[in-house]
Amino acid sequence: MSHTDTAKFISFASPKGGVGKSTSCLAIAGALIAAGEKVRIIDFDQTETIWRWYSDSPTAKAIPNLTVEKGPTENLGAYITDLYDTATD
């Protein structure tokens, strides 16, 4: 895997619960981190599964190159546009 100056976006979406969105996200995030990449997870899921795991776990917060945050509930379009326009790594 080569390091570049541009961010890559991977999204997981399904209207159905229990299909493995959070599990898949964390598995790919772990593989990217193991390869030396920086990973930023923005959890938009109503259940906030990844956000709750991260915010409740001191071990998760200690993972190098991992950032997890909750996605906004308002002005989503502007948030995504700004994220895309300003993302560099």
Protein Blocks (a to p, Z undefined) as FASTA:
>chain_A
ZZdfbdcddddddfbghiopmmmmmmmmmmmmmnopacddddfbfklmmmmmmmmmmklm
mpghiacddddfehklmmmmmmmmmpcZZ
